[in-house]
Structures are given as structure tokens and as C-alpha cells.
Amino acid sequence: MKVDVLLGLQWGDEGKGKIVDVLTPKYNIIGRFQGGPNAGHTLEFDGIKHVLHTIPSGIFHEGVNNVVGNGVVIDPVILKKEVDALTKLGVDVNKKLFISKKAHLILPTHRLLDAASENSKGIEKIGSTLKGIGPTYMDKTGRNGIRVGDLFLPDFKLRYDKLVAKHKQILKFHKFEYNLEELEKDFYVGVKLLKSLTVIDSEHYINKALDKGQTILAEGAQGTMLDVDFGSYPFVTSSNTTSAGTCTGLGIAPNKIGEVLGIFKAYCTRVGSGPFPTELDNAVGEEIRKAGHEFGATTGRPRRCGWIDLPALKYAIMINGVTQLIMMKADVLDKFETIKVCTHYIVDGEKIDYMPYDIVSTDVQPIYKDIKGWRTDLTKLSDISEIPKELNNYVAYLEQELNVPITIISVGPDRKQTLLRERVLV
């Protein structure tokens, strides 16, 4: 058996949570492989909206186990809130949730460091969610981090105090005021909850499951253009959001990767600072934002909106080895007479159709192609055969340009508003 991977191809917020939820019945295990509570995966069914930040999006399905892999960073405070909310809904978290011993912990001081660092940057802020993600990954790579498995060691408090002392010295440099004792109260309550959950050697668990023929879907967070290596650096997250991150974030060998499902919106959005070549800082962008309810699931911040960007999508498809595409939020463009598609960039006077090294300090001018809109309420559709000709044309055009089949089209936030365009190859 091989592990299928589902990830975002833009700047995050593509709708991964919904599609994981839709596809979960096909799998035995859903595994998060990177990121932390800076992610906000939104699921909607039975008229209720659910937002998950750490726990995989398969948690609502019976008979499916959910693994938080070693590549994820965990805030015990936020995890407890998620677990409490799920428990109120009747979800047996203890039965279905497994936490990797090697996942790193976000300490209260990590969040303070995040806020202090962002505050000191002024106009050069990267748009951090202030969840402590970056500082936690910095301690991980700096070999100072504290992992979930460390909670069960007799010298955990000693390790914690040593790392916090280091953080306090940095905070002193920033002249940042804080009340750590107050933050630590909730932290230790969260730690107690975390220790009561099923904590495992996740790499062994995942590989044994594969040997037994179980099906596994790896769930990514954020999006390809936020990857620390291949995204719009330095306006990126602190982990590898690409398919390669599955290997390091779950302990899976490269030859065990199967289908790579790439999710993108029918348009494009971005939260926070950083380059966005097709951004529409005008009435059209505002219209898309309102129609798509484009506000961050984690931060609540309004998302920047723009037209779809094919050079960026081609780049993301190449980096990830995408085998299937899933188009989200097609319904948001229902009212547009004309839809624009960015086909090329003008960079230093040259017309190119690929992502250049630097789109941060380089002037990137998008070139657009006009596509006729469908002017139909897609949210009412229940079968792929009902989609209007204009939408079919839009999809066919994208497939031709991207050279990857689009197998699913989402026409609304609910589970049921998901149209299978052809047999899903998983």
C-alpha cells in the first residue's frame, strides 16, 4: 500500500479540511504531517461549521484513526479546546486520536517570542498568526525543543525550565512585557489533557499499518506557496508544506507516496503580508471576498483576493508531483460575467510562464486571459452532469494548461456540495 497526500497549491485556505472530510470514508487513517494551530481546517455538515487547528479532519468519521505526526507542532492549550469541543459533540477523541511522541510542543514563551519578534519588525512584518509556530520550529532545528514524549520523562520540568530561561533572555532583549505565570496555568492544564491521550511512535504505527494493507491519507496544512523552501520566502511558514514534507512529517519513505491530490481555489487568496501577483485591491477583490466569506479561520483577518495564477499553480504542481486536482469554491465566481486567468508574468520586461526566483522584491506584472463566466447558482447543483457549459469550458481550459485532471469540483461549503467530475483515483 501507498500513502496518498492531500495538500494546498496556493497560499493556504484552499479548502483542505472539507475535502479530507469528504474522502475520509475511503481511508483507515488520516495523518497530519506538518504545521500547527496556525492552520484552520473548516468542515461543514448537518448545518454546523467546525474548525480544526491541530486534529486531522477525519476525526468526525467512525472507524477512522487520526494521527498527529512528528512534523506537527502542538500547543496543549489549543489542543485541549479542540478536544473539549469535539467531546461536547459526542466524538470519542481518546479512541480515534493518536499523537506522535516526536511532535514538538509550543510553550507559552514560544507565543511570546512570536509576538515580540513580529512587533519588532514594524512594516516588515511577515503576517504571523502569533501562535508560536516559528519559534517552536526554530528550537526544533536548534536542537533545544521539547517533544510530546518528553512529558513522560522524570526530568521534563528541568528541560522546560531550561528552555524557558533561554526564552526569557531573548524577551528581555526585545523589552517585551508579559505575564508568564498566567499563561502557564492553561498550559499545564493542556499538558495534563495531552498526557491522557494516546501517544505513540507514529512512524512505526504508520508503516505497520501500510504493511497490513491499510489505507492512509496524509493531510497537509497551509499551502505550497508558504513552504519554507519553495514558497514566497521570507513570507512563508516554518515547515515544508509540500508532498516532501509527508516523508519527514510522518516517517514515510518516498517510494511509499501514492496519489498526490492538489487543492486550489477557482480564484486565489492570501492572508498576511507578502507578494501576491494577481491581487485585486479594488471593488472586484472585495466582491470575491464577500462572496467567498474570505476571512481567516484561525485569525479572522480578511483575506486578500485575486484571480487564479497559472504560473504559480504550474510551479506548485511540479514541486509536489500532483496527480489529481481539486477545484474549490467555484460557486464564489457565480455572478461574474467574465473571469480572468493569469497565464504569464512580465518580469524585467520579459514574458514568462513560470515562477521566478524572487517575486518579493521584483516587480511582477500579471498577463490575463478572459474566460466567459457561467452566471449560474452552482450551490444548487447535485450532480456533475448539471454544471453549465461555461464552467465545463473553464475546467477544460485549466486542465489543458496544467496538464493534470481535475477530478472534484466543490460548489459550496457543505459535504454534499462536492461534485465528482470523474472517478476519483483513490
VEXDREN-2710 file (C-alpha; in Angstrom, 1 decimal):
% VEXDREN-2710
k/r/px/py/pz
1/MET/0.0/0.0/0.0
2/LYS/1.0/3.6/-0.5
3/VAL/0.1/6.8/1.3
4/ASP/-2.0/9.4/-0.6
5/VAL/-1.3/13.0/0.1
6/LEU/-3.7/15.9/0.0
7/LEU/-2.3/19.4/0.1
8/GLY/-2.9/23.0/-0.9
9/LEU/-1.3/24.5/-4.0
10/GLN/-1.7/28.2/-3.3
11/TRP/-1.2/30.4/-0.1
12/GLY/-3.3/28.2/2.1
13/ASP/-7.1/28.3/2.9
14/GLU/-7.9/26.3/-0.2
15/GLY/-10.4/24.1/1.5
16/LYS/-8.3/21.0/2.5
17/GLY/-10.4/20.3/5.6
18/LYS/-13.6/19.9/3.6
19/ILE/-12.1/17.5/1.1
20/VAL/-10.3/15.4/3.7
21/ASP/-13.7/15.1/5.4
22/VAL/-15.3/14.0/2.1
23/LEU/-12.6/11.5/1.3
24/THR/-12.1/10.1/4.8
25/PRO/-14.5/7.1/4.3
26/LYS/-12.1/5.8/1.7
27/TYR/-9.3/5.6/4.3
28/ASN/-8.4/3.8/7.5
29/ILE/-6.0/6.5/8.8
30/ILE/-5.8/10.3/8.3
31/GLY/-2.4/11.8/9.3
32/ARG/-1.4/15.5/9.7
33/PHE/2.3/15.8/8.7
34/GLN/3.3/19.5/9.4
35/GLY/2.3/22.9/10.7
36/GLY/0.4/23.6/13.9
37/PRO/-2.5/25.6/15.2
38/ASN/-1.8/28.3/12.6
39/ALA/-3.9/26.1/10.4
40/GLY/-7.6/26.4/10.3
41/HIS/-9.4/23.5/8.5
42/THR/-13.1/24.2/8.2
43/LEU/-15.7/21.4/7.7
44/GLU/-19.4/21.9/7.4
45/PHE/-22.1/19.3/7.6
46/ASP/-25.6/19.0/9.1
47/GLY/-25.8/22.8/9.1
48/ILE/-22.9/23.1/11.6
49/LYS/-19.4/24.6/10.8
50/HIS/-16.4/23.1/12.6
51/VAL/-12.9/24.5/12.6
52/LEU/-9.9/22.2/13.4
53/HIS/-6.4/23.6/14.1
54/THR/-4.4/20.6/15.1
55/ILE/-6.5/17.5/14.9
56/PRO/-6.8/15.8/11.5
57/SER/-10.1/16.4/9.5
58/GLY/-11.1/12.8/9.6
59/ILE/-12.0/12.9/13.3
60/PHE/-15.8/13.0/12.7
61/HIS/-15.9/9.6/11.0
62/GLU/-16.3/6.3/12.8
63/GLY/-13.8/3.6/12.3
64/VAL/-11.0/6.0/11.1
65/ASN/-7.9/6.7/13.2
66/ASN/-6.4/10.2/13.1
67/VAL/-2.7/10.7/13.7
68/VAL/-0.9/14.0/14.6
69/GLY/2.5/13.3/13.1
70/ASN/6.0/14.2/14.3
71/GLY/6.2/17.1/11.8
72/VAL/3.4/18.9/13.6
73/VAL/3.9/21.4/16.5
74/ILE/1.3/21.2/19.2
75/ASP/0.0/23.9/21.6
76/PRO/-1.5/21.9/24.5
77/VAL/-3.9/24.9/25.3
78/ILE/-5.4/24.9/21.8
79/LEU/-5.4/21.1/21.6
80/LYS/-7.5/21.0/24.8
81/LYS/-10.0/23.5/23.4
82/GLU/-10.4/21.3/20.3
83/VAL/-10.8/18.1/22.3
84/ASP/-13.3/19.7/24.6
85/ALA/-15.4/21.0/21.6
86/LEU/-15.3/17.6/19.9
87/THR/-16.2/15.8/23.2
88/LYS/-19.3/18.0/23.5
89/LEU/-20.3/16.8/20.0
90/GLY/-20.1/13.2/21.1
91/VAL/-16.8/12.5/19.3
92/ASP/-14.7/9.8/21.2
93/VAL/-11.4/11.5/20.8
94/ASN/-9.5/9.0/23.0
95/LYS/-10.5/6.2/20.7
96/LYS/-9.7/7.9/17.4
97/LEU/-6.8/10.3/18.0
98/PHE/-3.1/9.4/18.2
99/ILE/-0.3/11.8/18.9
100/SER/3.3/11.3/17.9
101/LYS/5.9/11.2/20.7
102/LYS/8.2/13.2/18.4
103/ALA/5.9/16.1/17.8
104/HIS/7.3/19.3/19.3
105/LEU/5.4/21.3/21.9
106/ILE/4.6/25.0/21.6
107/LEU/5.4/26.6/25.0
108/PRO/3.8/29.8/26.3
109/THR/7.1/31.5/25.8
110/HIS/7.1/30.5/22.1
111/ARG/4.0/32.5/21.7
112/LEU/5.5/35.4/23.5
113/LEU/8.6/35.2/21.3
114/ASP/6.5/35.2/18.2
115/ALA/4.6/38.3/19.3
116/ALA/7.8/40.1/20.3
117/SER/9.6/39.3/17.1
118/GLU/6.7/40.4/14.9
119/ASN/6.2/43.5/16.9
120/SER/9.9/44.5/16.4
121/LYS/9.7/44.2/12.6
122/GLY/7.3/47.1/12.1
123/ILE/6.4/47.5/8.5
124/GLU/8.4/44.4/7.6
125/LYS/6.0/42.1/9.5
126/ILE/5.5/38.7/7.7
127/GLY/1.9/38.4/8.9
128/SER/2.5/35.7/11.5
129/THR/-0.6/34.2/13.2
130/LEU/1.3/34.7/16.5
131/LYS/0.7/31.1/17.5
132/GLY/4.3/30.5/18.4
133/ILE/4.9/28.3/15.3
134/GLY/8.1/29.9/14.0
135/PRO/9.9/30.0/17.4
136/THR/8.9/26.4/18.1
137/TYR/10.4/25.2/14.8
138/MET/13.5/27.3/15.5
139/ASP/14.0/25.4/18.7
140/LYS/13.4/22.1/16.9
141/THR/16.1/22.8/14.3
142/GLY/18.3/24.4/17.0
143/ARG/18.0/21.1/19.0
144/ASN/16.6/22.8/22.0
145/GLY/12.9/21.8/21.5
146/ILE/10.6/19.8/23.8
147/ARG/8.7/16.9/22.4
148/VAL/5.5/15.2/23.4
149/GLY/7.4/12.2/24.6
150/ASP/9.4/14.4/26.9
151/LEU/6.3/15.0/29.0
152/PHE/6.6/11.4/30.4
153/LEU/10.3/11.8/31.3
154/PRO/11.3/12.4/35.0
155/ASP/13.3/15.5/34.1
156/PHE/10.6/17.2/32.0
157/LYS/10.3/20.1/34.4
158/LEU/14.1/20.6/34.2
159/ARG/14.0/20.6/30.4
160/TYR/11.1/23.0/30.4
161/ASP/12.7/25.5/32.9
162/LYS/16.0/25.5/30.9
163/LEU/14.3/26.3/27.6
164/VAL/12.1/29.0/29.3
165/ALA/15.1/30.6/30.8
166/LYS/16.6/30.9/27.4
167/HIS/13.4/32.4/26.0
168/LYS/13.3/35.0/28.9
169/GLN/16.7/36.2/27.9
170/ILE/15.6/36.8/24.3
171/LEU/12.4/38.5/25.6
172/LYS/14.5/40.8/27.7
173/PHE/16.4/41.9/24.6
174/HIS/13.1/42.7/22.9
175/LYS/11.9/44.7/26.0
176/PHE/8.6/42.8/25.8
177/GLU/6.3/42.8/28.7
178/TYR/4.4/39.7/29.7
179/ASN/2.8/37.6/32.5
180/LEU/4.1/34.1/32.1
181/GLU/2.5/32.7/35.2
182/GLU/-0.9/33.4/33.9
183/LEU/-0.1/31.8/30.6
184/GLU/1.4/28.7/32.3
185/LYS/-1.9/27.9/34.1
186/ASP/-3.7/27.0/30.9
187/PHE/-0.5/25.4/29.5
188/TYR/-0.3/22.8/32.3
189/VAL/-4.0/22.1/32.2
190/GLY/-3.4/21.4/28.5
191/VAL/-0.4/19.2/29.2
192/LYS/-2.5/17.1/31.6
193/LEU/-5.0/16.5/28.9
194/LEU/-2.3/15.7/26.3
195/LYS/-0.8/13.1/28.6
196/SER/-4.2/11.4/28.9
197/LEU/-4.4/10.9/25.1
198/THR/-2.9/8.0/23.1
199/VAL/0.7/8.9/22.5
200/ILE/2.6/6.7/20.0
201/ASP/5.7/6.1/18.0
202/SER/3.9/7.3/14.9
203/GLU/6.5/6.3/12.3
204/HIS/6.2/2.7/13.4
205/TYR/2.4/2.9/13.6
206/ILE/2.1/4.3/10.1
207/ASN/4.5/1.9/8.5
208/LYS/3.0/-1.2/10.2
209/ALA/-0.5/0.0/9.0
210/LEU/0.9/0.1/5.4
211/ASP/2.3/-3.4/5.8
212/LYS/-1.1/-4.6/6.9
213/GLY/-2.7/-3.1/3.8
214/GLN/-4.5/-0.2/5.5
215/THR/-5.2/3.0/3.5
216/ILE/-3.7/6.3/4.6
217/LEU/-4.3/9.9/3.6
218/ALA/-1.7/12.5/4.7
219/GLU/-3.3/15.9/5.3
220/GLY/-1.2/19.0/4.7
221/ALA/-1.7/22.4/6.3
222/GLN/-1.1/25.9/4.8
223/GLY/-0.2/25.8/1.1
224/THR/2.7/25.2/-1.3
225/MET/3.4/28.9/-1.7
226/LEU/4.0/29.1/2.0
227/ASP/6.6/26.3/2.0
228/VAL/9.8/27.4/3.9
229/ASP/12.0/26.2/1.0
230/PHE/9.8/26.8/-2.1
231/GLY/7.3/29.4/-1.1
232/SER/7.5/33.2/-1.4
233/TYR/10.3/33.5/1.1
234/PRO/10.6/35.1/3.6
235/PHE/6.8/35.5/3.7
236/VAL/6.3/31.8/4.4
237/THR/5.6/29.4/7.2
238/SER/8.3/27.5/9.1
239/SER/7.6/24.0/7.7
240/ASN/7.6/22.1/4.4
241/THR/4.0/22.2/3.2
242/THR/4.8/20.2/0.0
243/SER/4.5/16.5/-0.6
244/ALA/8.1/16.0/0.5
245/GLY/7.0/17.1/4.0
246/THR/4.9/13.9/4.2
247/CYS/8.1/11.8/4.3
248/THR/9.7/13.9/7.1
249/GLY/6.5/14.7/8.9
250/LEU/5.1/11.1/9.1
251/GLY/8.2/8.9/8.7
252/ILE/7.2/7.6/5.2
253/ALA/9.7/6.6/2.6
254/PRO/9.5/8.5/-0.8
255/ASN/8.6/5.3/-2.6
256/LYS/5.5/4.9/-0.5
257/ILE/3.8/8.0/-1.7
258/GLY/0.8/7.3/-3.9
259/GLU/-1.7/9.8/-5.3
260/VAL/-0.9/13.5/-4.7
261/LEU/-4.2/15.4/-4.6
262/GLY/-3.6/19.2/-5.1
263/ILE/-6.3/21.6/-4.0
264/PHE/-6.8/25.1/-5.4
265/LYS/-9.5/27.7/-5.4
266/ALA/-11.1/28.8/-8.7
267/TYR/-9.5/32.2/-7.8
268/CYS/-6.7/33.0/-5.3
269/THR/-6.4/34.3/-1.7
270/ARG/-3.6/35.2/0.7
271/VAL/-3.6/36.1/4.4
272/GLY/-1.0/38.4/5.9
273/SER/2.0/40.1/4.2
274/GLY/3.9/39.0/1.2
275/PRO/3.8/39.1/-2.6
276/PHE/0.5/38.3/-4.5
277/PRO/0.9/39.0/-8.2
278/THR/-2.8/38.7/-9.0
279/GLU/-4.2/40.5/-6.0
280/LEU/-7.3/42.7/-6.7
281/ASP/-7.1/45.6/-4.2
282/ASN/-10.3/47.0/-5.6
283/ALA/-14.1/46.5/-5.8
284/VAL/-13.7/43.2/-7.7
285/GLY/-11.4/41.8/-4.9
286/GLU/-13.9/43.0/-2.3
287/GLU/-16.8/41.3/-4.2
288/ILE/-14.8/38.0/-4.2
289/ARG/-14.1/38.4/-0.5
290/LYS/-17.7/38.9/0.4
291/ALA/-19.0/36.1/-1.9
292/GLY/-16.4/33.7/-0.6
293/HIS/-16.6/34.7/3.1
294/GLU/-12.8/35.1/2.9
295/PHE/-11.8/35.7/6.5
296/GLY/-9.1/33.6/8.2
297/ALA/-10.4/30.5/10.1
298/THR/-7.5/30.9/12.6
299/THR/-7.0/34.7/12.8
300/GLY/-10.3/36.1/11.5
301/ARG/-8.3/38.5/9.3
302/PRO/-9.8/39.4/5.9
303/ARG/-8.0/37.5/3.1
304/ARG/-6.5/39.3/0.2
305/CYS/-8.3/38.1/-3.0
306/GLY/-7.3/37.9/-6.7
307/TRP/-7.6/36.0/-9.9
308/ILE/-6.2/32.5/-10.4
309/ASP/-2.5/32.4/-11.1
310/LEU/-1.4/29.7/-13.5
311/PRO/2.4/30.2/-13.3
312/ALA/2.2/29.7/-9.6
313/LEU/-0.1/26.7/-10.0
314/LYS/2.2/25.1/-12.5
315/TYR/5.1/25.6/-10.1
316/ALA/3.2/24.0/-7.2
317/ILE/2.1/21.0/-9.4
318/MET/5.7/20.5/-10.4
319/ILE/7.1/20.7/-6.9
320/ASN/4.5/18.3/-5.4
321/GLY/4.2/15.8/-8.2
322/VAL/0.4/16.4/-8.3
323/THR/-1.6/13.6/-9.9
324/GLN/-5.1/15.0/-9.4
325/LEU/-6.5/18.4/-9.0
326/ILE/-9.5/19.5/-6.9
327/MET/-11.0/22.9/-7.6
328/MET/-12.7/24.6/-4.7
329/LYS/-15.2/27.5/-4.3
330/ALA/-16.2/27.6/-8.0
331/ASP/-19.6/29.0/-6.7
332/VAL/-17.9/32.2/-5.5
333/LEU/-17.5/33.2/-9.1
334/ASP/-21.1/32.6/-10.0
335/LYS/-22.0/36.3/-10.6
336/PHE/-19.1/37.2/-12.8
337/GLU/-19.7/37.9/-16.4
338/THR/-16.0/37.5/-17.2
339/ILE/-13.4/35.6/-15.2
340/LYS/-9.7/36.4/-15.6
341/VAL/-6.9/33.9/-15.6
342/CYS/-3.3/34.9/-15.2
343/THR/-1.4/33.0/-17.8
344/HIS/2.0/34.7/-17.7
345/TYR/4.1/37.3/-15.9
346/ILE/6.1/40.2/-17.2
347/VAL/9.4/40.3/-15.2
348/ASP/12.2/42.7/-16.1
349/GLY/10.5/43.3/-19.5
350/GLU/10.4/39.5/-20.3
351/LYS/7.2/37.5/-20.7
352/ILE/7.4/34.2/-18.7
353/ASP/5.1/31.4/-17.7
354/TYR/6.9/30.2/-14.6
355/MET/7.6/31.2/-11.0
356/PRO/10.9/33.2/-10.9
357/TYR/13.3/33.1/-8.0
358/ASP/12.2/36.3/-6.4
359/ILE/8.7/37.7/-6.5
360/VAL/9.2/39.6/-3.3
361/SER/11.4/42.5/-4.4
362/THR/10.8/42.0/-8.2
363/ASP/8.0/43.8/-10.0
364/VAL/5.8/41.1/-11.3
365/GLN/3.0/42.1/-13.8
366/PRO/0.4/39.5/-14.5
367/ILE/-1.0/38.9/-18.0
368/TYR/-4.6/37.8/-18.1
369/LYS/-6.8/35.8/-20.4
370/ASP/-10.6/36.4/-20.3
371/ILE/-12.9/33.4/-19.8
372/LYS/-16.7/33.7/-20.1
373/GLY/-18.4/33.2/-16.7
374/TRP/-21.3/30.8/-16.1
375/ARG/-23.7/33.2/-14.3
376/THR/-25.4/30.2/-12.6
377/ASP/-26.0/29.4/-8.9
378/LEU/-23.7/26.4/-8.6
379/THR/-24.7/25.8/-4.9
380/LYS/-28.0/24.2/-6.0
381/LEU/-26.3/21.5/-8.2
382/SER/-26.2/17.9/-7.0
383/ASP/-24.5/16.1/-9.9
384/ILE/-21.6/16.9/-12.2
385/SER/-23.9/16.5/-15.2
386/GLU/-25.7/19.7/-14.2
387/ILE/-22.8/22.1/-14.4
388/PRO/-23.1/24.8/-17.0
389/LYS/-21.2/24.7/-20.3
390/GLU/-19.1/27.7/-19.3
391/LEU/-17.8/26.1/-16.2
392/ASN/-17.0/23.0/-18.2
393/ASN/-15.1/25.2/-20.6
394/TYR/-13.2/26.8/-17.7
395/VAL/-12.3/23.4/-16.2
396/ALA/-11.2/22.0/-19.6
397/TYR/-9.0/25.1/-20.2
398/LEU/-7.3/24.7/-16.8
399/GLU/-6.7/21.0/-17.4
400/GLN/-5.1/21.8/-20.7
401/GLU/-2.9/24.4/-19.3
402/LEU/-2.0/22.5/-16.1
403/ASN/-1.8/19.0/-17.7
404/VAL/-3.4/17.3/-14.7
405/PRO/-7.0/16.1/-14.4
406/ILE/-9.5/18.0/-12.2
407/THR/-11.4/15.2/-10.6
408/ILE/-13.5/17.1/-8.0
409/ILE/-15.3/20.5/-8.1
410/SER/-16.6/22.0/-4.9
411/VAL/-19.7/24.2/-5.2
412/GLY/-20.3/25.1/-1.6
413/PRO/-19.1/24.6/1.9
414/ASP/-21.2/21.6/2.8
415/ARG/-20.0/18.0/2.4
416/LYS/-22.9/17.4/-0.1
417/GLN/-21.8/20.3/-2.3
418/THR/-19.0/18.3/-3.8
419/LEU/-19.2/17.1/-7.4
420/LEU/-17.1/14.2/-8.7
421/ARG/-16.1/15.0/-12.2
422/GLU/-14.7/11.6/-12.9
423/ARG/-13.7/8.5/-11.0
424/VAL/-11.5/9.7/-8.0
425/LEU/-8.3/7.7/-8.3
426/VAL/-8.0/6.8/-4.6
END
